Amino acid sequence: MEQDSSKMSLSDRVSSLRKSVNQAYNAKPASHWMLLALSSAAMLVAFPASSLLSRVYFANGGTSKWIISWTAVVGWPITAFILIPTYFICNSSPSPLNLKLALSYIVLGFLSAADNLMYAYAYAYLPASTAALLASSSLAFSAIFGYFIVNNKIDVSMINAIAMITTAMAIIGLDSASDKYSYVTNTQYIMGFVWDILASALHGLIFALSELVFIKLLNRRSFHVVLEQQAMVSFFGFLFTTIGVLASEGFQGMAAEAKKFDGGKSAYYQVLTWSAITFQLGVLGATAVLFLSSTVLAGILNAVRVPITSIAAVILLHDPMSGFKILSLIISFWGFGSYIYGSYSVNKAPLSLPE
């Protein structure tokens, strides 16, 4: 008879977790874990790099929110180029494209374009460390939307995580006096704060809707299917964003921006190019994690990259790090830990490969 989990001691829980991890590790070849480690590293390195480059763009003379959001989707062919060979390697064929699936790609692409634009406004007015910390609320929104849309389970630990992350966001709001750039008005700072929270909420919604597409329309999650969804969503996100750039005459303004950009034209185009490349590398890493592990691990890594971005911004961009922000970071870590434990309790084997 299994021991009642409510009566297990801490050492028993640790022993049970260690046993589960060992079982999951031994169930897969070493190559599986190597690919998972590389994919996780891509998420934890590429996404923060892309976020920092967005802040570098605005800090050095860039002004177009449409252009910086466009860099998040202009690299979509990278995913497509990787997708095509997988059909031959995996001896598979493209998923049948029906009306419902096509509409889901269009809707997710539109939402992704809106999400990228909201984040662009956030990074235009907020320090990268602050914007990244606020973005950690996407984990809470993912749990909430996942519960209502996909019927994902939520336990007490995950509710605690949501409360802790919400508290961390409130603490950041108390720190506007020492956190605001001198050239940013109070209204712009508040709007940056609001856009970041809204973008995080939308990000959580996109995550839940993407999982719903896998469950209801695709009925499977093989590697090429995950790549197909990402390529199609990025493609439609690229189309919607490009329309916005054209309407705002963003492409015409790039030459003028490049001339006045600190570091010159070369630096300007390097920032945009690497921003596009790093974002797509992060997307590919997240796609691989979804296939090799689970949405739970992808969500955890997506949240863990937030404090990495904040710390990197303080070190590399000399972002202000007040006591309020440190406290917010600590509480966010607490929330992440609670979410990880809750996810383990709900799923029992979060490192298992989805069927």
Backbone hydrogen bonds in HBPLUS format (Angstrom, degrees):
<---DONOR---> <-ACCEPTOR-->    atom                        ^
c    i                          cat <-CA-CA->   ^        H-A-AA   ^      H-
h    n   atom  resd res      DA  || num        DHA   H-A  angle D-A-AA Bond
n    s   type  num  typ     dist DA aas  dist angle  dist       angle   num
A0007-LYS N   A0004-ASP O   2.89 MM   3  5.45 152.7  1.96 115.7 124.2     1
A0008-MET N   A0005-SER O   3.38 MM   3  5.17 162.2  2.41  98.0 103.1     2
A0013-ARG N   A0009-SER O   2.94 MM   4  6.26 153.6  2.02 149.6 157.1     3
A0014-VAL N   A0010-LEU O   2.93 MM   4  6.20 160.3  1.97 152.5 157.5     4
A0015-SER N   A0011-SER O   2.89 MM   4  6.05 156.8  1.94 143.2 150.1     5
A0016-SER N   A0012-ASP O   2.82 MM   4  6.03 152.4  1.90 144.9 152.7     6
A0017-LEU N   A0013-ARG O   2.87 MM   4  6.11 157.7  1.92 149.0 155.0     7
A0018-ARG N   A0014-VAL O   2.86 MM   4  6.08 160.2  1.90 149.5 155.1     8
A0019-LYS N   A0015-SER O   2.95 MM   4  6.13 154.1  2.01 143.8 150.8     9
A0020-SER N   A0016-SER O   2.97 MM   4  6.21 156.4  2.03 146.4 152.6    10
A0021-VAL N   A0017-LEU O   2.93 MM   4  6.17 159.3  1.97 151.9 157.4    11
A0022-ASN N   A0018-ARG O   2.94 MM   4  6.15 160.6  1.98 148.1 153.4    12
A0023-GLN N   A0019-LYS O   2.93 MM   4  6.13 156.4  1.99 147.3 153.8    13
A0024-ALA N   A0020-SER O   2.92 MM   4  6.15 159.8  1.96 148.4 153.9    14
A0025-TYR N   A0021-VAL O   2.85 MM   4  6.05 156.8  1.91 149.4 156.2    15
A0026-ASN N   A0022-ASN O   2.93 MM   4  6.08 165.6  1.95 150.9 154.3    16
A0027-ALA N   A0023-GLN O   3.09 MM   4  6.13 130.1  2.35 137.8 150.1    17
A0028-LYS N   A0025-TYR O   3.33 MM   3  5.78 162.7  2.36 110.6 115.5    18
A0032-HIS N   A0029-PRO O   3.06 MM   3  5.46 132.8  2.29 106.8 118.3    19
A0034-MET N   A0030-ALA O   2.95 MM   4  6.24 148.6  2.05 149.5 159.4    20
A0035-LEU N   A0031-SER O   2.97 MM   4  6.16 162.3  2.01 148.0 151.7    21
A0036-LEU N   A0032-HIS O   2.96 MM   4  6.18 152.6  2.03 143.1 151.6    22
A0037-ALA N   A0033-TRP O   2.85 MM   4  5.95 151.1  1.94 138.9 146.6    23
A0038-LEU N   A0034-MET O   2.94 MM   4  6.21 159.4  1.99 148.9 154.2    24
A0039-SER N   A0035-LEU O   2.87 MM   4  6.01 158.7  1.91 147.0 153.3    25
A0040-SER N   A0036-LEU O   2.89 MM   4  6.00 156.8  1.94 144.2 150.8    26
A0041-ALA N   A0037-ALA O   2.90 MM   4  6.08 154.9  1.97 144.1 151.4    27
A0042-ALA N   A0038-LEU O   2.92 MM   4  6.17 147.3  2.03 142.3 151.3    28
A0043-MET N   A0039-SER O   3.12 MM   4  6.48 153.8  2.19 145.3 151.1    29
A0044-LEU N   A0040-SER O   2.97 MM   4  6.26 159.7  2.02 150.0 155.7    30
A0045-VAL N   A0041-ALA O   2.89 MM   4  5.93 125.5  2.20 144.0 156.2    31
A0046-ALA N   A0042-ALA O   2.80 MM   4  5.40 148.6  1.90 138.7 148.7    32
A0049-ALA N   A0045-VAL O   3.08 MM   4  6.19 154.8  2.15 144.9 152.7    33
A0050-SER N   A0046-ALA O   2.91 MM   4  6.15 156.5  1.97 153.1 159.2    34
A0051-SER N   A0047-PHE O   3.00 MM   4  6.28 156.4  2.06 151.6 157.9    35
A0052-LEU N   A0048-PRO O   2.93 MM   4  6.17 160.4  1.96 152.3 157.2    36
A0053-LEU N   A0049-ALA O   2.95 MM   4  6.16 154.2  2.02 147.3 154.6    37
A0054-SER N   A0050-SER O   3.06 MM   4  6.32 141.8  2.21 140.8 150.6    38
A0055-ARG N   A0051-SER O   3.23 MM   4  6.62 153.2  2.31 145.1 151.1    39
A0056-VAL N   A0052-LEU O   2.88 MM   4  6.20 150.6  1.96 146.6 155.8    40
A0057-TYR N   A0053-LEU O   2.92 MM   4  6.09 151.8  2.00 143.5 150.1    41
A0058-PHE N   A0054-SER O   3.31 MM   4  6.66 160.0  2.35 146.5 149.4    42
A0059-ALA N   A0055-ARG O   2.86 MM   4  5.98 154.9  1.92 149.4 157.6    43
A0060-ASN N   A0056-VAL O   3.08 MM   4  6.03 132.9  2.31 143.4 151.8    44
A0062-GLY N   A0057-TYR O   2.82 MM   5  5.13 145.0  1.94 163.1 153.3    45
A0262-ASP N   A0060-ASN O   2.92 MM 202  5.11 165.5  1.94 149.3 153.7    46
A0068-ILE N   A0064-SER O   3.41 MM   4  6.67 166.8  2.43 145.4 147.5    47
A0069-SER N   A0065-LYS O   3.06 MM   4  6.17 147.6  2.16 141.7 150.7    48
A0070-TRP N   A0066-TRP O   2.85 MM   4  5.95 137.7  2.03 139.4 151.6    49
A0071-THR N   A0067-ILE O   3.12 MM   4  6.49 140.0  2.29 144.8 154.0    50
A0072-ALA N   A0069-SER O   3.19 MM   3  5.39 143.6  2.33  99.6 109.6    51
A0073-VAL N   A0070-TRP O   3.09 MM   3  5.56 155.9  2.15 111.9 118.8    52
A0074-VAL N   A0070-TRP O   2.92 MM   4  5.94 138.9  2.09 155.0 168.0    53
A0076-TRP N   A0073-VAL O   3.12 MM   3  5.60 152.6  2.19 123.8 122.7    54
A0078-ILE N   A0075-GLY O   3.00 MM   3  5.81 154.1  2.07 126.4 132.8    55
A0079-THR N   A0076-TRP O   3.12 MM   3  5.58 125.1  2.43 111.9 122.9    56
A0080-ALA N   A0076-TRP O   3.33 MM   4  6.71 157.6  2.38 146.2 152.7    57
A0081-PHE N   A0077-PRO O   2.77 MM   4  5.98 156.3  1.83 155.1 160.1    58
A0082-ILE N   A0078-ILE O   3.18 MM   4  6.44 144.8  2.31 141.3 150.1    59
A0083-LEU N   A0079-THR O   2.90 MM   4  6.09 144.3  2.03 143.7 154.6    60
A0084-ILE N   A0080-ALA O   3.15 MM   4  6.35 162.5  2.18 157.3 157.4    61
A0086-THR N   A0083-LEU O   3.00 MM   3  5.37 128.7  2.27 107.9 122.0    62
A0087-TYR N   A0084-ILE O   3.23 MM   3  5.77 147.7  2.34 112.8 120.3    63
A0088-PHE N   A0085-PRO O   3.04 MM   3  5.42 129.3  2.31 106.4 118.6    64
A0089-ILE N   A0085-PRO O   2.93 MM   4  6.20 164.5  1.95 156.1 161.3    65
A0090-CYS N   A0086-THR O   2.81 MM   4  5.57 163.5  1.84 139.9 145.5    66
A0092-SER N   A0087-TYR O   2.90 MM   5  4.84 149.4  1.99 133.8 143.4    67
A0102-ALA N   A0098-ASN O   2.97 MM   4  6.14 162.4  2.00 153.9 159.3    68
A0103-LEU N   A0099-LEU O   2.89 MM   4  6.08 159.7  1.93 152.1 157.6    69
A0104-SER N   A0100-LYS O   2.94 MM   4  6.16 149.1  2.03 143.3 152.1    70
A0105-TYR N   A0101-LEU O   3.04 MM   4  6.34 152.9  2.12 148.2 154.6    71
A0106-ILE N   A0102-ALA O   3.03 MM   4  6.31 155.0  2.09 146.5 153.5    72
A0107-VAL N   A0103-LEU O   2.88 MM   4  6.08 164.9  1.91 152.2 156.0    73
A0108-LEU N   A0104-SER O   2.92 MM   4  6.03 167.3  1.94 148.2 152.2    74
A0109-GLY N   A0105-TYR O   2.83 MM   4  5.89 148.5  1.93 140.2 149.7    75
A0110-PHE N   A0106-ILE O   2.92 MM   4  6.16 155.1  1.98 147.1 153.3    76
A0111-LEU N   A0107-VAL O   2.92 MM   4  6.19 165.0  1.94 153.5 157.6    77
A0112-SER N   A0108-LEU O   2.86 MM   4  5.98 151.8  1.94 142.9 150.9    78
A0113-ALA N   A0109-GLY O   2.97 MM   4  6.18 154.0  2.04 144.6 151.3    79
A0114-ALA N   A0110-PHE O   3.00 MM   4  6.30 159.2  2.04 151.0 156.5    80
A0115-ASP N   A0111-LEU O   2.82 MM   4  6.01 151.8  1.90 144.0 152.7    81
A0116-ASN N   A0112-SER O   2.91 MM   4  6.13 161.9  1.94 151.4 154.9    82
A0117-LEU N   A0113-ALA O   3.11 MM   4  6.31 154.1  2.18 143.4 150.3    83
A0118-MET N   A0114-ALA O   3.00 MM   4  6.25 156.7  2.06 149.0 154.9    84
A0119-TYR N   A0115-ASP O   3.05 MM   4  6.33 161.6  2.09 151.7 156.3    85
A0120-ALA N   A0116-ASN O   2.95 MM   4  6.16 143.7  2.08 139.7 150.2    86
A0121-TYR N   A0117-LEU O   3.11 MM   4  6.47 151.5  2.19 148.3 154.1    87
A0122-ALA N   A0118-MET O   3.09 MM   4  6.43 150.8  2.18 143.8 152.3    88
A0123-TYR N   A0119-TYR O   2.93 MM   4  6.24 161.3  1.96 154.8 158.0    89
A0124-ALA N   A0120-ALA O   3.01 MM   4  6.14 128.7  2.29 137.1 150.8    90
A0125-TYR N   A0122-ALA O   3.29 MM   3  5.61 137.8  2.48 102.6 112.3    91
A0126-LEU N   A0122-ALA O   2.91 MM   4  5.81 139.8  2.08 152.6 164.1    92
A0131-ALA N   A0127-PRO O   2.92 MM   4  6.18 170.2  1.93 163.5 166.2    93
A0132-ALA N   A0128-ALA O   2.91 MM   4  5.98 156.0  1.96 146.3 152.7    94
A0133-LEU N   A0129-SER O   3.08 MM   4  6.22 155.8  2.14 140.1 146.4    95
A0134-LEU N   A0130-THR O   2.97 MM   4  6.22 162.9  2.00 155.6 159.9    96
A0135-ALA N   A0131-ALA O   3.01 MM   4  6.15 143.8  2.14 137.2 147.5    97
A0136-SER N   A0133-LEU O   3.13 MM   3  5.34 150.0  2.22 101.8 110.8    98
A0137-SER N   A0134-LEU O   3.12 MM   3  5.94 167.4  2.13 119.4 123.4    99
A0138-SER N   A0135-ALA O   2.99 MM   3  5.80 168.6  2.01 121.6 125.0   100
A0139-LEU N   A0136-SER O   3.13 MM   3  5.94 159.8  2.17 120.8 124.4   101
A0140-ALA N   A0137-SER O   3.08 MM   3  5.26 118.7  2.47 100.5 114.3   102
A0141-PHE N   A0137-SER O   3.05 MM   4  6.42 162.8  2.08 153.6 158.5   103
A0142-SER N   A0138-SER O   2.77 MM   4  5.89 147.1  1.87 141.5 150.9   104
A0143-ALA N   A0139-LEU O   3.06 MM   4  6.33 154.8  2.13 144.5 150.3   105
A0144-ILE N   A0140-ALA O   3.01 MM   4  6.29 159.2  2.05 149.3 155.0   106
A0145-PHE N   A0141-PHE O   2.84 MM   4  5.94 175.1  1.85 154.9 156.5   107
A0146-GLY N   A0142-SER O   2.81 MM   4  5.68 149.3  1.91 137.6 147.6   108
A0147-TYR N   A0143-ALA O   3.03 MM   4  6.11 142.0  2.18 136.0 144.9   109
A0148-PHE N   A0144-ILE O   3.17 MM   4  6.53 157.5  2.23 149.8 154.7   110
A0149-ILE N   A0145-PHE O   2.76 MM   4  5.69 160.6  1.79 154.7 160.5   111
A0150-VAL N   A0146-GLY O   3.04 MM   4  5.06 140.2  2.20 116.0 128.1   112
A0152-ASN N   A0146-GLY O   2.94 MM   6  5.35 174.1  1.95 129.3 127.7   113
A0158-MET N   A0155-ASP O   3.15 MM   3  5.42 122.3  2.50 102.0 115.6   114
A0159-ILE N   A0155-ASP O   3.05 MM   4  6.39 151.2  2.13 150.7 159.6   115
A0160-ASN N   A0156-VAL O   2.86 MM   4  6.12 152.8  1.93 148.3 156.2   116
A0161-ALA N   A0157-SER O   2.92 MM   4  6.19 145.2  2.05 137.1 146.8   117
A0162-ILE N   A0158-MET O   3.01 MM   4  6.30 154.5  2.08 144.1 149.6   118
A0163-ALA N   A0159-ILE O   3.03 MM   4  6.32 156.0  2.09 146.3 152.7   119
A0164-MET N   A0160-ASN O   2.86 MM   4  6.12 156.7  1.92 151.3 157.6   120
A0165-ILE N   A0161-ALA O   2.94 MM   4  6.12 165.0  1.96 154.3 157.8   121
A0166-THR N   A0162-ILE O   2.99 MM   4  6.12 156.0  2.05 144.0 151.0   122
A0167-THR N   A0163-ALA O   2.94 MM   4  6.15 152.1  2.02 143.4 151.2   123
A0168-ALA N   A0164-MET O   2.92 MM   4  6.21 153.2  1.99 146.6 153.9   124
A0169-MET N   A0165-ILE O   3.03 MM   4  6.33 150.0  2.12 145.1 152.5   125
A0170-ALA N   A0166-THR O   3.08 MM   4  6.40 153.9  2.15 146.1 152.8   126
A0171-ILE N   A0167-THR O   3.01 MM   4  6.31 151.3  2.09 149.7 157.3   127
A0172-ILE N   A0168-ALA O   3.19 MM   4  6.48 153.5  2.26 144.6 150.6   128
A0173-GLY N   A0169-MET O   3.21 MM   4  6.55 149.5  2.30 142.5 150.5   129
A0174-LEU N   A0171-ILE O   3.01 MM   3  5.26 143.3  2.15 103.0 113.7   130
A0175-ASP N   A0172-ILE O   2.92 MM   3  5.27 160.9  1.96 114.2 120.6   131
A0179-ASP N   A0175-ASP O   3.17 MM   4  6.05 127.9  2.46 145.6 159.8   132
A0180-LYS N   A0176-SER O   3.22 MM   4  5.68 138.2  2.40 144.9 143.8   133
A0184-VAL N   A0181-TYR O   3.15 MM   3  5.32 160.7  2.19 108.1 114.0   134
A0189-TYR N   A0185-THR O   2.94 MM   4  6.21 159.0  1.98 152.4 158.2   135
A0190-ILE N   A0186-ASN O   2.99 MM   4  6.20 164.4  2.02 149.9 153.7   136
A0191-MET N   A0187-THR O   2.89 MM   4  6.10 158.4  1.94 148.4 155.0   137
A0192-GLY N   A0188-GLN O   2.81 MM   4  6.00 152.3  1.88 146.9 154.7   138
A0193-PHE N   A0189-TYR O   2.96 MM   4  6.22 152.7  2.04 146.5 153.9   139
A0194-VAL N   A0190-ILE O   2.87 MM   4  6.18 159.2  1.91 149.7 155.3   140
A0195-TRP N   A0191-MET O   2.76 MM   4  5.92 168.7  1.77 154.6 157.8   141
A0196-ASP N   A0192-GLY O   3.03 MM   4  6.09 151.9  2.11 140.6 147.8   142
A0197-ILE N   A0193-PHE O   3.18 MM   4  6.48 160.5  2.22 148.7 152.9   143
A0198-LEU N   A0194-VAL O   2.93 MM   4  6.17 167.2  1.94 157.1 161.0   144
A0199-ALA N   A0195-TRP O   2.81 MM   4  5.91 154.2  1.88 144.3 151.9   145
A0200-SER N   A0196-ASP O   2.93 MM   4  6.14 151.0  2.02 143.8 151.8   146
A0201-ALA N   A0197-ILE O   2.93 MM   4  6.22 152.8  2.00 147.9 155.4   147
A0202-LEU N   A0198-LEU O   2.91 MM   4  6.16 159.2  1.95 148.0 153.8   148
A0203-HIS N   A0199-ALA O   2.81 MM   4  5.99 148.2  1.91 142.4 151.9   149
A0204-GLY N   A0200-SER O   2.98 MM   4  6.24 153.7  2.05 144.1 150.2   150
A0205-LEU N   A0201-ALA O   3.02 MM   4  6.34 150.0  2.11 143.9 152.4   151
A0206-ILE N   A0202-LEU O   2.85 MM   4  6.13 158.1  1.90 151.2 156.8   152
A0207-PHE N   A0203-HIS O   3.00 MM   4  6.22 155.9  2.06 146.8 153.1   153
A0208-ALA N   A0204-GLY O   3.11 MM   4  6.37 157.7  2.16 144.8 149.9   154
A0209-LEU N   A0205-LEU O   2.87 MM   4  6.09 163.0  1.89 155.4 160.5   155
A0210-SER N   A0206-ILE O   2.86 MM   4  5.96 152.0  1.94 146.9 154.4   156
A0211-GLU N   A0207-PHE O   3.18 MM   4  6.43 153.4  2.25 141.0 147.6   157
A0212-LEU N   A0208-ALA O   2.97 MM   4  6.26 146.9  2.08 142.0 151.8   158
A0213-VAL N   A0209-LEU O   2.96 MM   4  6.27 147.1  2.07 145.2 153.1   159
A0214-PHE N   A0210-SER O   3.20 MM   4  6.56 154.7  2.27 145.1 150.8   160
A0215-ILE N   A0211-GLU O   3.08 MM   4  6.36 154.2  2.15 145.7 152.6   161
A0216-LYS N   A0212-LEU O   2.80 MM   4  5.88 177.8  1.80 161.0 161.7   162
A0217-LEU N   A0213-VAL O   2.93 MM   4  5.17 147.4  2.04 129.4 139.9   163
A0218-LEU N   A0213-VAL O   2.99 MM   5  6.33 151.8  2.08 157.4 162.1   164
A0219-ASN N   A0214-PHE O   2.68 MM   5  5.60 124.2  1.99 140.7 155.8   165
A0226-VAL N   A0222-SER O   3.02 MM   4  6.32 159.0  2.07 157.0 162.2   166
A0227-LEU N   A0223-PHE O   3.02 MM   4  6.28 157.7  2.07 149.0 155.4   167
A0228-GLU N   A0224-HIS O   2.83 MM   4  5.97 148.3  1.93 138.2 147.4   168
A0229-GLN N   A0225-VAL O   3.03 MM   4  6.31 163.1  2.06 150.3 153.1   169
A0230-GLN N   A0226-VAL O   3.09 MM   4  6.31 164.3  2.11 146.9 151.3   170
A0231-ALA N   A0227-LEU O   2.82 MM   4  5.95 163.7  1.84 153.6 158.2   171
A0232-MET N   A0228-GLU O   2.94 MM   4  6.08 167.0  1.96 154.4 157.8   172
A0233-VAL N   A0229-GLN O   2.90 MM   4  6.00 166.5  1.92 152.8 157.0   173
A0234-SER N   A0230-GLN O   2.92 MM   4  5.94 160.8  1.96 144.8 150.9   174
A0235-PHE N   A0231-ALA O   2.88 MM   4  5.99 147.5  1.98 139.9 149.5   175
A0236-PHE N   A0232-MET O   3.02 MM   4  6.30 165.7  2.04 153.0 154.8   176
A0237-GLY N   A0233-VAL O   2.85 MM   4  6.01 150.4  1.94 144.5 154.2   177
A0238-PHE N   A0234-SER O   2.77 MM   4  5.93 145.6  1.88 141.8 151.2   178
A0239-LEU N   A0235-PHE O   2.96 MM   4  6.34 151.8  2.04 145.7 153.1   179
A0240-PHE N   A0236-PHE O   3.01 MM   4  6.23 171.9  2.02 153.5 154.3   180
A0241-THR N   A0237-GLY O   2.96 MM   4  6.03 160.1  2.00 144.9 151.1   181
A0242-THR N   A0238-PHE O   2.84 MM   4  5.90 156.2  1.90 147.3 154.3   182
A0243-ILE N   A0239-LEU O   3.06 MM   4  6.30 153.3  2.13 147.9 154.5   183
A0244-GLY N   A0240-PHE O   3.18 MM   4  6.49 152.1  2.26 141.0 148.2   184
A0245-VAL N   A0241-THR O   2.86 MM   4  6.22 152.9  1.94 150.6 158.5   185
A0246-LEU N   A0242-THR O   2.89 MM   4  6.12 162.0  1.93 151.2 155.6   186
A0247-ALA N   A0243-ILE O   2.92 MM   4  6.09 159.0  1.96 147.3 153.4   187
A0248-SER N   A0244-GLY O   3.00 MM   4  6.13 145.9  2.12 142.6 151.2   188
A0250-GLY N   A0245-VAL O   2.80 MM   5  4.90 164.4  1.82 154.6 153.4   189
A0249-GLU N   A0246-LEU O   3.12 MM   3  4.94 156.9  2.18  99.5 106.3   190
A0253-GLY N   A0249-GLU O   3.25 MM   4  6.48 140.3  2.41 136.8 147.4   191
A0253-GLY N   A0250-GLY O   3.16 MM   3  5.05 123.6  2.49  90.5 105.1   192
A0254-MET N   A0251-PHE O   3.29 MM   3  5.30 153.7  2.36  99.0 106.6   193
A0257-GLU N   A0253-GLY O   2.99 MM   4  6.21 158.2  2.04 151.6 158.3   194
A0258-ALA N   A0254-MET O   2.84 MM   4  6.01 158.9  1.89 151.4 156.9   195
A0259-LYS N   A0255-ALA O   3.18 MM   4  6.42 147.9  2.29 141.9 149.2   196
A0260-LYS N   A0256-ALA O   3.41 MM   4  6.70 154.0  2.48 146.2 151.1   197
A0261-PHE N   A0257-GLU O   2.96 MM   4  5.89 115.3  2.39 143.5 160.3   198
A0264-GLY N   A0261-PHE O   2.88 MM   3  5.35 161.4  1.92 137.2 138.3   199
A0268-TYR N   A0264-GLY O   3.11 MM   4  6.36 155.5  2.17 147.7 155.2   200
A0269-TYR N   A0265-LYS O   2.97 MM   4  6.25 167.9  1.98 164.3 163.7   201
A0270-GLN N   A0266-SER O   2.95 MM   4  6.06 148.3  2.05 145.4 155.2   202
A0271-VAL N   A0267-ALA O   2.96 MM   4  6.10 156.3  2.02 147.7 152.9   203
A0272-LEU N   A0268-TYR O   3.21 MM   4  6.54 162.7  2.25 148.0 152.0   204
A0273-THR N   A0269-TYR O   2.88 MM   4  5.95 158.4  1.93 142.6 149.3   205
A0274-TRP N   A0270-GLN O   2.90 MM   4  5.96 173.3  1.91 152.1 154.3   206
A0275-SER N   A0271-VAL O   2.94 MM   4  5.92 142.2  2.09 137.8 148.9   207
A0276-ALA N   A0272-LEU O   3.07 MM   4  6.29 153.3  2.15 143.5 149.2   208
A0277-ILE N   A0273-THR O   2.97 MM   4  6.29 161.1  2.01 150.8 156.3   209
A0278-THR N   A0274-TRP O   2.88 MM   4  5.83 169.9  1.89 145.9 149.4   210
A0279-PHE N   A0275-SER O   3.15 MM   4  6.11 155.4  2.21 137.4 144.3   211
A0280-GLN N   A0276-ALA O   3.18 MM   4  6.36 161.9  2.22 145.8 150.2   212
A0281-LEU N   A0277-ILE O   2.95 MM   4  6.21 153.2  2.03 151.1 159.3   213
A0282-GLY N   A0278-THR O   2.97 MM   4  6.18 152.4  2.05 145.1 152.2   214
A0283-VAL N   A0279-PHE O   2.93 MM   4  6.26 150.3  2.02 144.1 152.9   215
A0284-LEU N   A0280-GLN O   2.85 MM   4  6.09 159.7  1.89 149.9 154.7   216
A0285-GLY N   A0281-LEU O   2.91 MM   4  6.10 153.3  1.98 143.1 150.8   217
A0286-ALA N   A0282-GLY O   2.90 MM   4  6.16 157.4  1.95 147.7 153.6   218
A0287-THR N   A0283-VAL O   2.86 MM   4  6.11 152.8  1.93 147.5 155.6   219
A0288-ALA N   A0284-LEU O   2.95 MM   4  6.19 158.8  2.00 148.3 153.1   220
A0289-VAL N   A0285-GLY O   2.97 MM   4  6.22 153.9  2.04 146.6 154.1   221
A0290-LEU N   A0286-ALA O   2.97 MM   4  6.20 156.0  2.02 147.3 153.3   222
A0291-PHE N   A0287-THR O   3.18 MM   4  6.49 149.0  2.28 142.7 150.6   223
A0292-LEU N   A0288-ALA O   2.77 MM   4  5.92 173.0  1.77 159.6 161.9   224
A0293-SER N   A0289-VAL O   2.80 MM   4  5.50 148.9  1.90 143.5 150.0   225
A0298-ALA N   A0294-SER O   3.18 MM   4  6.44 162.6  2.21 145.8 151.0   226
A0299-GLY N   A0295-THR O   2.86 MM   4  5.98 153.8  1.93 142.5 149.3   227
A0300-ILE N   A0296-VAL O   2.94 MM   4  6.24 153.0  2.02 148.3 156.1   228
A0301-LEU N   A0297-LEU O   2.90 MM   4  6.13 167.9  1.92 157.0 159.2   229
A0302-ASN N   A0298-ALA O   2.92 MM   4  6.01 150.3  2.01 141.8 150.8   230
A0303-ALA N   A0299-GLY O   3.08 MM   4  6.29 135.5  2.29 136.4 147.0   231
A0303-ALA N   A0300-ILE O   3.08 MM   3  5.16 129.1  2.35  95.5 108.9   232
A0304-VAL N   A0300-ILE O   2.82 MM   4  6.11 157.3  1.87 152.2 159.4   233
A0305-ARG N   A0301-LEU O   3.04 MM   4  6.12 148.3  2.15 146.0 151.7   234
A0306-VAL N   A0303-ALA O   3.03 MM   3  5.51 153.1  2.11 110.0 118.3   235
A0309-THR N   A0305-ARG O   2.92 MM   4  6.13 153.5  1.99 145.6 151.8   236
A0310-SER N   A0306-VAL O   3.02 MM   4  6.34 158.2  2.06 151.3 157.7   237
A0311-ILE N   A0307-PRO O   2.92 MM   4  6.07 167.7  1.93 151.5 153.8   238
A0312-ALA N   A0308-ILE O   2.94 MM   4  6.06 162.0  1.97 148.0 153.7   239
A0313-ALA N   A0309-THR O   2.87 MM   4  6.01 150.0  1.96 146.5 154.7   240
A0314-VAL N   A0310-SER O   3.11 MM   4  6.39 149.2  2.21 144.7 152.3   241
A0315-ILE N   A0311-ILE O   3.06 MM   4  6.34 156.2  2.12 148.3 154.6   242
A0316-LEU N   A0312-ALA O   2.73 MM   4  5.74 171.7  1.74 156.2 159.2   243
A0317-LEU N   A0313-ALA O   2.90 MM   4  4.94 140.3  2.06 118.6 131.3   244
A0319-ASP N   A0313-ALA O   3.25 MM   6  5.80 167.7  2.26 123.2 125.6   245
A0326-ILE N   A0322-SER O   3.02 MM   4  6.33 157.8  2.07 150.9 157.1   246
A0327-LEU N   A0323-GLY O   2.92 MM   4  6.10 162.0  1.95 148.9 153.9   247
A0328-SER N   A0324-PHE O   2.89 MM   4  6.12 153.3  1.96 143.9 151.8   248
A0329-LEU N   A0325-LYS O   2.86 MM   4  6.09 151.1  1.95 145.0 152.6   249
A0330-ILE N   A0326-ILE O   2.94 MM   4  6.24 158.1  1.99 151.7 157.1   250
A0331-ILE N   A0327-LEU O   2.97 MM   4  6.20 164.9  1.99 152.0 155.9   251
A0332-SER N   A0328-SER O   2.89 MM   4  6.04 148.5  1.99 141.7 151.1   252
A0333-PHE N   A0329-LEU O   2.97 MM   4  6.28 154.3  2.03 147.6 153.7   253
A0334-TRP N   A0330-ILE O   3.00 MM   4  6.33 153.8  2.07 145.8 153.4   254
A0335-GLY N   A0331-ILE O   2.85 MM   4  6.18 153.8  1.92 146.2 153.5   255
A0336-PHE N   A0332-SER O   2.79 MM   4  6.14 154.9  1.86 152.2 159.3   256
A0337-GLY N   A0333-PHE O   2.87 MM   4  6.11 163.9  1.90 153.4 157.3   257
A0338-SER N   A0334-TRP O   2.96 MM   4  6.19 157.9  2.01 148.8 155.0   258
A0339-TYR N   A0335-GLY O   2.90 MM   4  6.12 151.3  1.98 145.7 153.9   259
A0340-ILE N   A0336-PHE O   2.86 MM   4  6.15 158.6  1.91 153.1 158.6   260
A0341-TYR N   A0337-GLY O   3.00 MM   4  6.23 163.3  2.03 149.2 153.5   261
A0342-GLY N   A0338-SER O   2.88 MM   4  6.03 157.3  1.93 143.6 150.7   262
A0343-SER N   A0339-TYR O   2.78 MM   4  5.97 155.7  1.84 149.9 156.5   263
A0344-TYR N   A0340-ILE O   2.96 MM   4  6.21 153.2  2.04 145.3 152.5   264
A0345-SER N   A0341-TYR O   2.93 MM   4  6.19 157.9  1.98 149.1 155.2   265
A0346-VAL N   A0342-GLY O   2.93 MM   4  6.13 154.2  2.00 148.3 155.0   266
A0347-ASN N   A0343-SER O   2.90 MM   4  5.90 162.9  1.93 147.1 152.4   267
A0348-LYS N   A0344-TYR O   2.64 MM   4  5.06 140.7  1.78 137.9 147.2   268
A0349-ALA N   A0347-ASN O   2.55 MM   2  5.38 143.8  1.68  95.8  92.8   269
A0352-SER N   A0349-ALA O   3.15 MM   3  5.72 157.3  2.20 124.8 124.7   270
